[in-house]
Amino acid sequence: MTDLSILFQNVSFTYDRATQPLIRDLSVHFTRGWTGIVGANGVGKSTILKLATGGLEPQQGRVIIPEFAIYCQQRTDNAPDQLCDLIHAMNGDAFGIKGRLGVEDDWMERWTTLSHGERKRAQIAVAMWRKPQVLAVDEPTNHLDAEAQDLLFAALSTFGGVGMLVSHDRKLLDDLCHQCLFVEPPDAILRPGNYSHGLQQAERDEMTVQKQRTQAKHDFSRLKREAAKRRDAASQAHRKRSKRGLALKDHDARGKINLARVTGKDGIDGKRFNQLGGRLSQARMKMDSFKVKKTYKMGIWMSGAKSKRNTLFNLSAGSLSLGGDRWLHFPDLSMKPDDRIALTGLNGSGKSTLIGYIMQSLNLQENHVTYVPQEIDIHASQDVMARARDLPNEKLGQMMTVVSCLGSRPHRLLESVEPSPGEIRKILLATGIANVPHLIVMDEPTNHLDLPSIECLEQALVDCPCGLFLVSHDRRFLEALVHKRWHISEDSGRKGKYILEMLEYLI
């Protein structure tokens, strides 16, 4: 079997708008099997995947990669180039991958009506069917329900080449990866084992560095105190040997000073002070050599207010087309000002379609509704960034404060040519919070967010006083935030017919 691998040799990369390198002097070896690429939003994880698959060229150093590499990006705006070929292929490999990932024959025709979870499965199915030597997958579990996640894991487990995985799904990283690259710009550290093992080692390493720096700081402080004492002693000696202020006829005092200068006793304290200077400089350099990871305050003060209306919306029972012969039927729907509702269901069952219908039917002022959609395409993302950069200084400062609390560094975000989908979601949420919303609607809110950001978002929404409507496959996230559940299931015996039910239990 060919010894496949990817080799980064002293690789550095900086985007045109950036003032600091995103990746600096990175040397790392990616071997056969799956490597997790983990880190906060915007630290360069997707950039590393693009460098590893030939989509970007390093400005310094070089990347040695096999001939055939595929990068599966986060976005699923467009159908994969060879999806039609896969669907119509009649060989065993095609049937196998379509069966493992649940790809249906009509997906090409109804691409625009597919859920993003279905699109992601199609994207990965095409990539695996092409049998690349390198497969780099960016956030593959975004949008996927639990059943689809199981299908994805089973499919990725069969890949025999060099796999690179960017994900916030801890279970997938633990079950699939044999090593993880922890990215903290401008540095990155490769640790053996899965994500949990690597995280434990990272925490142990950080504790060691903190202890070493604490000891070095203690040593430096002790030397500073000693230096201060010697400086005082040298100053006093200088004053004692000075003839200034002595009477011309005070021959005894002047004689003692002259004797001290001849014997060298007057310079002992000064020499002792000068000798300590070198040790003090070395102690400072040693203290500064231990780089302790900077921690940022997490959490958002949610400024939402409870609406004074009796209900946020009232909708009569009806049906919505999901494309083709597929329909979603729903009963009368209403939401109170302080309701916290979860909308759940399988991929393609009409959750996002229902959200869109509710948003069109709201009778609330636009600035009192904060809406974060499931996906934001590249053009919309660029518009969001342009509007953010044009905000007045005060509004921009407020937004960047919230973005910082969600774990992204504001200066890097403003420099981004193409911000990550996670960062765009943070900007939308931060802008909405400033408008004092009466209702927050989020479609798959944890998609594209790194793990610290998910925890921070959860903490923020716990204290939010306004109405909350969430669509999510993240059970743990929903359990912490909602008290009502609307669930969409397929009508038994009627393929393509879905029914919305109000359930008493949450998950």
C-alpha positions as CSV (number, residue, x, y, z in Angstrom):
1,M,0.0,0.0,0.0
2,T,1.3,3.4,-1.0
3,D,2.7,5.5,1.9
4,L,0.4,8.5,1.5
5,S,1.1,11.6,3.5
6,I,1.0,15.4,3.5
7,L,4.1,17.4,4.6
8,F,4.1,21.1,5.6
9,Q,7.6,22.5,5.7
10,N,8.0,25.9,7.4
11,V,4.7,27.1,5.9
12,S,3.5,30.7,6.5
13,F,0.4,32.3,5.1
14,T,-1.2,35.8,5.4
15,Y,-4.3,37.1,3.7
16,D,-3.9,40.4,1.8
17,R,-6.0,42.5,4.2
18,A,-4.3,41.0,7.3
19,T,-1.6,42.8,9.3
20,Q,-0.5,39.6,11.1
21,P,0.2,36.1,9.7
22,L,-2.6,33.6,10.1
23,I,-0.1,30.7,9.9
24,R,3.5,31.1,10.7
25,D,6.4,28.6,10.1
26,L,4.1,25.6,10.4
27,S,5.9,22.2,10.0
28,V,3.6,19.2,10.4
29,H,3.2,15.7,8.9
30,F,-0.3,14.4,8.2
31,T,-0.3,10.6,7.8
32,R,-2.9,8.1,6.5
33,G,-6.0,8.1,8.6
34,W,-8.0,11.0,10.0
35,T,-6.5,14.1,11.6
36,G,-8.7,16.5,13.4
37,I,-8.1,20.3,12.9
38,V,-9.5,22.1,15.9
39,G,-9.5,25.7,17.2
40,A,-11.7,28.8,17.5
41,N,-13.6,30.3,14.6
42,G,-11.3,32.3,12.3
43,V,-8.0,30.9,13.4
44,G,-7.2,29.3,10.0
45,K,-8.6,25.8,10.1
46,S,-10.2,26.0,6.7
47,T,-7.1,27.7,5.3
48,I,-5.0,24.7,6.4
49,L,-7.4,22.4,4.6
50,K,-7.1,24.5,1.4
51,L,-3.3,24.5,1.7
52,A,-3.3,20.8,2.1
53,T,-5.4,20.2,-1.0
54,G,-3.8,22.7,-3.3
55,G,-6.5,25.4,-3.2
56,L,-4.0,27.9,-1.7
57,E,-0.3,28.3,-2.1
58,P,1.9,29.2,0.9
59,Q,3.8,32.5,0.8
60,Q,6.7,30.9,2.6
61,G,7.7,27.2,2.9
62,R,6.1,24.4,0.9
63,V,3.4,21.8,1.1
64,I,4.1,18.4,-0.4
65,I,0.8,16.6,-1.2
66,P,-0.4,13.6,-3.2
67,E,-1.7,14.1,-6.8
68,F,-5.4,13.8,-6.1
69,A,-6.9,15.8,-3.2
70,I,-10.5,17.0,-2.6
71,Y,-11.6,19.7,-0.3
72,C,-15.3,19.6,0.9
73,Q,-16.0,23.1,2.0
74,Q,-18.5,24.2,4.7
75,R,-20.9,25.8,2.3
76,T,-23.4,23.8,0.3
77,D,-24.8,26.6,-1.9
78,N,-24.2,24.7,-5.2
79,A,-24.6,21.1,-6.2
80,P,-21.3,19.2,-6.5
81,D,-20.0,19.1,-10.1
82,Q,-20.3,15.3,-10.5
83,L,-23.5,14.7,-8.5
84,C,-25.5,13.9,-11.7
85,D,-22.8,11.4,-12.7
86,L,-22.9,9.7,-9.3
87,I,-26.7,9.4,-9.4
88,H,-26.7,7.8,-12.9
89,A,-23.7,5.6,-12.3
90,M,-24.6,1.9,-12.3
91,N,-21.5,0.4,-10.7
92,G,-21.1,-1.2,-7.3
93,D,-19.1,1.7,-5.9
94,A,-21.8,4.2,-6.8
95,F,-24.6,2.1,-5.4
96,G,-22.6,1.5,-2.2
97,I,-21.8,5.2,-1.4
98,K,-25.4,6.3,-2.4
99,G,-26.8,3.7,0.0
100,R,-24.4,4.5,2.8
101,L,-25.2,8.2,2.7
102,G,-28.9,8.0,1.6
103,V,-28.5,9.9,-1.7
104,E,-31.7,9.7,-3.7
105,D,-32.1,9.7,-7.5
106,D,-34.1,13.0,-7.6
107,W,-31.7,15.1,-5.6
108,M,-30.2,16.8,-8.6
109,E,-33.5,17.9,-9.9
110,R,-34.7,19.3,-6.6
111,W,-31.4,20.6,-5.3
112,T,-32.9,24.0,-4.4
113,T,-35.5,22.3,-2.1
114,L,-33.0,20.0,-0.4
115,S,-32.2,20.6,3.2
116,H,-28.6,21.6,3.9
117,G,-28.1,18.3,5.7
118,E,-29.1,16.5,2.5
119,R,-26.8,18.7,0.5
120,K,-23.9,18.0,2.8
121,R,-24.4,14.2,2.4
122,A,-24.5,14.6,-1.4
123,Q,-21.3,16.7,-1.3
124,I,-19.4,14.0,0.7
125,A,-20.8,11.2,-1.3
126,V,-19.5,12.6,-4.6
127,A,-16.1,13.3,-3.0
128,M,-15.7,9.7,-1.7
129,W,-17.0,8.2,-4.9
130,R,-14.2,9.9,-6.8
131,K,-11.7,8.0,-4.6
132,P,-9.2,10.8,-3.7
133,Q,-5.9,10.2,-2.0
134,V,-6.6,13.1,0.3
135,L,-10.0,14.1,1.6
136,A,-10.4,17.3,3.6
137,V,-13.8,17.8,5.1
138,D,-14.9,21.0,6.6
139,E,-17.7,20.8,9.3
140,P,-19.4,17.7,7.9
141,T,-22.0,17.3,10.6
142,N,-23.5,20.8,10.2
143,H,-27.2,20.4,9.5
144,L,-27.3,16.6,10.0
145,D,-29.8,14.9,12.3
146,A,-28.7,12.0,14.5
147,E,-29.5,9.3,11.9
148,A,-27.6,11.2,9.2
149,Q,-24.6,11.7,11.5
150,D,-24.5,7.9,12.0
151,L,-24.5,7.4,8.2
152,L,-21.7,10.0,7.8
153,F,-19.5,8.4,10.4
154,A,-19.9,4.9,8.9
155,A,-19.0,6.3,5.4
156,L,-16.0,8.4,6.6
157,S,-14.7,5.4,8.6
158,T,-14.2,3.5,5.3
159,F,-11.9,6.1,3.8
160,G,-8.3,4.7,3.5
161,G,-6.4,7.8,2.4
162,V,-5.2,10.9,4.3
163,G,-8.2,12.4,5.9
164,M,-8.4,15.9,7.4
165,L,-11.4,16.9,9.5
166,V,-12.5,20.3,10.8
167,S,-15.4,19.9,13.1
168,H,-17.0,21.1,16.4
169,D,-18.5,17.7,16.9
170,R,-16.6,16.2,19.8
171,K,-18.0,12.7,19.3
172,L,-17.0,12.6,15.6
173,L,-13.5,13.9,16.4
174,D,-13.1,11.3,19.2
175,D,-14.4,8.3,17.2
176,L,-12.7,9.1,13.9
177,C,-9.3,10.8,14.5
178,H,-5.9,9.3,15.5
179,Q,-4.3,12.7,16.0
180,C,-5.4,16.4,16.2
181,L,-3.8,19.7,15.2
182,F,-4.7,22.4,17.7
183,V,-4.5,25.7,16.0
184,E,-3.9,28.9,18.0
185,P,-2.5,31.6,15.6
186,P,0.2,32.0,14.6
187,D,1.1,28.6,16.0
188,A,-0.3,25.1,15.7
189,I,0.6,21.9,17.7
190,L,0.0,18.4,16.5
191,R,-0.9,16.0,19.4
192,P,-1.4,12.2,19.1
193,G,-4.7,10.6,20.0
194,N,-8.3,11.9,19.5
195,Y,-9.7,15.3,20.5
196,S,-10.3,14.4,24.1
197,H,-6.8,13.0,24.6
198,G,-5.3,16.0,22.8
199,L,-7.3,18.5,24.9
200,Q,-6.2,16.8,28.1
201,Q,-2.6,17.0,27.0
202,A,-3.0,20.6,26.0
203,E,-4.4,21.4,29.5
204,R,-1.5,19.7,31.1
205,D,0.9,21.5,29.0
206,E,-0.7,24.8,29.8
207,M,-0.6,24.1,33.5
208,T,3.1,23.3,33.2
209,V,3.8,26.5,31.4
210,Q,1.8,28.5,33.9
211,K,3.8,27.0,36.8
212,Q,7.1,27.6,35.1
213,R,6.2,31.2,34.4
214,T,4.9,31.7,38.0
215,Q,8.3,30.5,39.3
216,A,10.2,32.6,36.7
217,K,8.1,35.6,37.7
218,H,8.9,35.0,41.4
219,D,12.6,34.7,40.7
220,F,12.5,37.9,38.7
221,S,10.6,39.8,41.5
222,R,13.2,38.6,44.0
223,L,16.1,39.8,41.9
224,K,14.3,43.2,41.4
225,R,14.0,43.6,45.1
226,E,17.7,42.8,45.6
227,A,18.6,45.2,42.8
228,A,16.6,47.9,44.5
229,K,18.5,47.3,47.7
230,R,21.8,47.4,46.0
231,R,20.8,50.6,44.1
232,D,20.0,52.3,47.4
233,A,23.2,51.2,48.9
234,A,25.2,52.4,45.9
235,S,23.4,55.7,46.0
236,Q,24.2,56.2,49.7
237,A,27.8,55.3,49.1
238,H,27.9,57.9,46.3
239,R,26.6,60.6,48.6
240,K,29.1,59.6,51.3
241,R,32.1,60.0,49.0
242,S,31.0,63.3,47.5
243,K,32.9,66.4,48.7
244,R,30.1,68.6,47.8
245,G,29.0,70.7,50.7
246,L,32.2,70.2,52.8
247,A,34.0,73.2,54.1
248,L,37.4,73.7,52.4
249,K,39.1,73.6,55.7
250,D,37.5,70.2,56.8
251,H,40.7,68.3,56.0
252,D,39.7,65.2,58.1
253,A,36.4,64.6,56.1
254,R,38.1,65.1,52.8
255,G,40.9,62.8,53.8
256,K,38.6,59.9,54.6
257,I,36.9,60.3,51.2
258,N,40.2,60.3,49.4
259,L,41.3,57.2,51.3
260,A,38.1,55.4,50.4
261,R,38.6,56.2,46.7
262,V,42.2,55.0,46.7
263,T,41.4,51.7,48.4
264,G,38.3,51.1,46.3
265,K,35.9,50.7,49.2
266,D,33.7,53.4,47.9
267,G,32.8,51.5,44.7
268,I,31.9,48.1,46.2
269,D,28.2,48.8,46.4
270,G,28.1,50.1,42.9
271,K,29.9,47.1,41.5
272,R,27.5,44.7,43.3
273,F,24.6,46.6,41.7
274,N,26.1,46.4,38.2
275,Q,26.8,42.7,38.6
276,L,23.2,42.0,39.3
277,G,22.0,43.8,36.2
278,G,23.0,40.8,33.9
279,R,21.2,38.3,36.1
280,L,18.1,40.5,36.2
281,S,18.1,40.8,32.4
282,Q,18.4,37.0,32.0
283,A,15.5,36.5,34.5
284,R,13.3,38.8,32.5
285,M,14.0,36.9,29.3
286,K,13.3,33.6,30.9
287,M,10.0,34.9,32.3
288,D,8.9,36.2,28.9
289,S,9.9,33.0,27.2
290,F,6.9,31.2,28.8
291,K,3.9,32.2,26.8
292,V,0.7,31.7,28.8
293,K,-2.4,31.3,26.7
294,K,-4.5,34.5,27.0
295,T,-8.1,33.9,28.2
296,Y,-11.0,36.1,27.1
297,K,-14.1,36.8,29.0
298,M,-16.9,34.7,27.6
299,G,-20.6,35.4,27.8
300,I,-23.1,38.0,26.5
301,W,-25.2,40.4,28.4
302,M,-28.4,39.8,26.5
303,S,-30.3,43.1,26.2
304,G,-33.5,41.6,24.9
305,A,-36.9,42.7,26.4
306,K,-40.1,40.8,26.8
307,S,-42.8,42.0,24.5
308,K,-46.0,43.5,26.0
309,R,-48.2,41.7,23.5
310,N,-50.2,38.7,24.4
311,T,-48.7,36.6,21.6
312,L,-45.7,37.0,19.2
313,F,-47.6,35.3,16.4
314,N,-50.8,33.4,15.7
315,L,-51.1,31.1,12.6
316,S,-54.1,29.1,11.4
317,A,-53.6,25.5,10.5
318,G,-52.4,24.9,7.0
319,S,-50.0,23.1,4.6
320,L,-46.7,24.0,3.0
321,S,-45.2,22.6,-0.1
322,L,-41.7,21.0,0.3
323,G,-41.2,20.5,-3.4
324,G,-42.6,17.8,-5.7
325,D,-45.2,15.7,-3.9
326,R,-43.9,16.5,-0.5
327,W,-46.0,18.5,2.0
328,L,-45.9,19.6,5.6
329,H,-49.2,19.9,7.4
330,F,-49.4,21.9,10.7
331,P,-52.1,22.7,13.2
332,D,-52.9,26.2,14.7
333,L,-49.7,27.7,15.9
334,S,-49.1,30.5,18.5
335,M,-46.2,31.7,20.6
336,K,-46.3,33.8,23.8
337,P,-43.7,36.5,24.6
338,D,-41.7,34.4,26.9
339,D,-42.0,31.0,25.2
340,R,-38.9,29.0,24.4
341,I,-39.7,26.6,21.6
342,A,-37.6,23.9,19.9
343,L,-38.5,22.7,16.4
344,T,-37.1,19.3,15.7
345,G,-37.3,16.7,12.9
346,L,-35.4,14.8,10.3
347,N,-33.5,16.5,7.5
348,G,-35.8,17.5,4.7
349,S,-38.9,17.4,6.8
350,G,-39.6,21.1,6.4
351,K,-38.2,22.8,9.5
352,S,-36.6,25.7,7.6
353,T,-39.6,26.0,5.3
354,L,-41.8,26.5,8.4
355,I,-39.4,29.0,9.9
356,G,-39.6,31.0,6.6
357,Y,-43.4,30.9,6.7
358,I,-43.4,32.1,10.3
359,M,-41.0,34.9,9.6
360,Q,-43.2,36.2,6.8
361,S,-46.3,36.1,9.0
362,L,-44.8,38.0,12.0
363,N,-46.5,41.2,13.0
364,L,-43.5,42.6,14.8
365,Q,-41.2,45.6,14.0
366,E,-38.2,44.4,12.0
367,N,-35.7,45.6,14.6
368,H,-37.5,43.6,17.3
369,V,-36.8,40.3,15.6
370,T,-33.3,38.8,15.4
371,Y,-33.1,36.0,12.8
372,V,-30.0,33.9,12.1
373,P,-30.7,31.5,9.2
374,Q,-29.3,28.1,8.8
375,E,-26.9,29.0,6.0
376,I,-25.6,32.4,4.7
377,D,-24.2,32.2,1.2
378,I,-21.0,33.9,0.2
379,H,-22.6,36.9,-1.4
380,A,-24.8,37.5,1.7
381,S,-21.8,37.0,3.9
382,Q,-19.9,39.7,2.0
383,D,-22.8,42.1,2.4
384,V,-23.0,41.4,6.1
385,M,-19.3,42.2,6.5
386,A,-19.6,45.4,4.4
387,R,-22.4,46.6,6.5
388,A,-20.5,45.8,9.7
389,R,-17.5,47.8,8.6
390,D,-19.7,50.7,7.7
391,L,-21.3,50.9,11.2
392,P,-20.8,54.1,13.2
393,N,-18.0,53.7,15.7
394,E,-20.3,53.3,18.7
395,K,-22.4,50.6,17.1
396,L,-19.3,48.9,15.7
397,G,-17.7,48.8,19.1
398,Q,-20.9,47.3,20.7
399,M,-21.0,44.6,18.0
400,M,-17.3,43.8,18.3
401,T,-17.6,43.5,22.0
402,V,-20.3,40.8,21.6
403,V,-18.3,39.0,18.9
404,S,-15.2,39.0,21.2
405,C,-17.3,37.5,24.0
406,L,-18.3,34.7,21.6
407,G,-14.6,33.8,21.1
408,S,-13.5,35.6,17.9
409,R,-10.9,38.3,17.9
410,P,-12.4,41.5,16.4
411,H,-9.3,42.8,14.7
412,R,-8.8,39.5,12.8
413,L,-12.5,39.5,11.9
414,L,-12.5,43.0,10.4
415,E,-9.4,42.1,8.4
416,S,-11.0,38.9,6.9
417,V,-11.5,38.8,3.2
418,E,-14.0,35.9,3.5
419,P,-15.0,35.4,7.2
420,S,-15.9,31.9,8.2
421,P,-19.6,31.0,8.4
422,G,-19.3,30.8,12.2
423,E,-18.0,34.4,12.4
424,I,-20.8,35.6,10.1
425,R,-23.4,34.1,12.4
426,K,-21.7,35.8,15.4
427,I,-22.0,39.2,13.6
428,L,-25.7,38.7,12.8
429,L,-26.4,37.7,16.4
430,A,-24.3,40.6,17.8
431,T,-26.0,43.1,15.6
432,G,-29.5,41.8,16.5
433,I,-28.7,41.9,20.3
434,A,-28.1,45.6,20.0
435,N,-31.6,46.1,18.7
436,V,-33.3,44.8,21.9
437,P,-35.2,42.0,20.3
438,H,-38.6,40.7,21.4
439,L,-38.0,37.4,19.5
440,I,-34.8,35.5,18.6
441,V,-35.1,32.9,15.8
442,M,-32.1,30.8,15.1
443,D,-32.0,27.9,12.5
444,E,-29.3,25.4,13.6
445,P,-27.5,28.0,15.9
446,T,-24.6,25.7,16.7
447,N,-23.6,25.1,13.1
448,H,-20.1,26.4,12.2
449,L,-19.4,27.5,15.8
450,D,-16.4,26.3,17.8
451,L,-16.9,24.5,21.1
452,P,-16.2,27.5,23.4
453,S,-18.6,29.7,21.3
454,I,-21.4,27.1,21.6
455,E,-21.0,27.1,25.4
456,C,-21.0,30.9,25.5
457,L,-24.1,31.1,23.3
458,E,-25.9,28.7,25.5
459,Q,-25.0,30.7,28.6
460,A,-26.2,33.9,26.9
461,L,-29.5,32.5,25.8
462,V,-30.3,31.0,29.2
463,D,-30.8,34.6,30.6
464,C,-32.5,36.0,27.5
465,P,-35.8,37.6,28.6
466,C,-37.4,37.6,25.1
467,G,-39.1,34.8,23.1
468,L,-36.8,32.1,21.8
469,F,-37.4,29.8,18.7
470,L,-34.7,27.3,17.9
471,V,-34.2,24.7,15.2
472,S,-31.5,22.3,16.2
473,H,-30.2,18.8,16.2
474,D,-28.0,19.5,19.2
475,R,-30.0,17.8,22.0
476,R,-27.7,19.0,24.8
477,F,-28.1,22.6,23.6
478,L,-31.9,22.4,23.4
479,E,-32.2,20.7,26.8
480,A,-30.5,23.7,28.4
481,L,-32.7,26.3,26.7
482,V,-36.3,25.3,25.8
483,H,-39.4,24.2,27.5
484,K,-41.7,23.4,24.5
485,R,-41.1,21.1,21.5
486,W,-42.7,21.1,18.1
487,H,-41.7,18.0,16.2
488,I,-42.1,17.1,12.5
489,S,-42.4,13.5,11.6
490,E,-43.3,11.6,8.4
491,D,-46.9,10.4,8.2
492,S,-46.8,6.7,8.5
493,G,-47.8,5.0,5.2
494,R,-47.8,8.3,3.3
495,K,-44.3,9.0,1.8
496,G,-43.5,12.7,1.5
497,K,-46.3,13.8,3.9
498,Y,-45.1,15.4,7.1
499,I,-47.0,16.4,10.2
500,L,-46.1,18.9,12.9
501,E,-47.0,17.8,16.5
502,M,-46.8,19.6,19.8
503,L,-45.1,17.2,22.2
504,E,-45.1,17.4,26.0
505,Y,-41.5,16.1,26.4
506,L,-38.5,18.0,25.0
507,I,-36.1,15.4,23.5
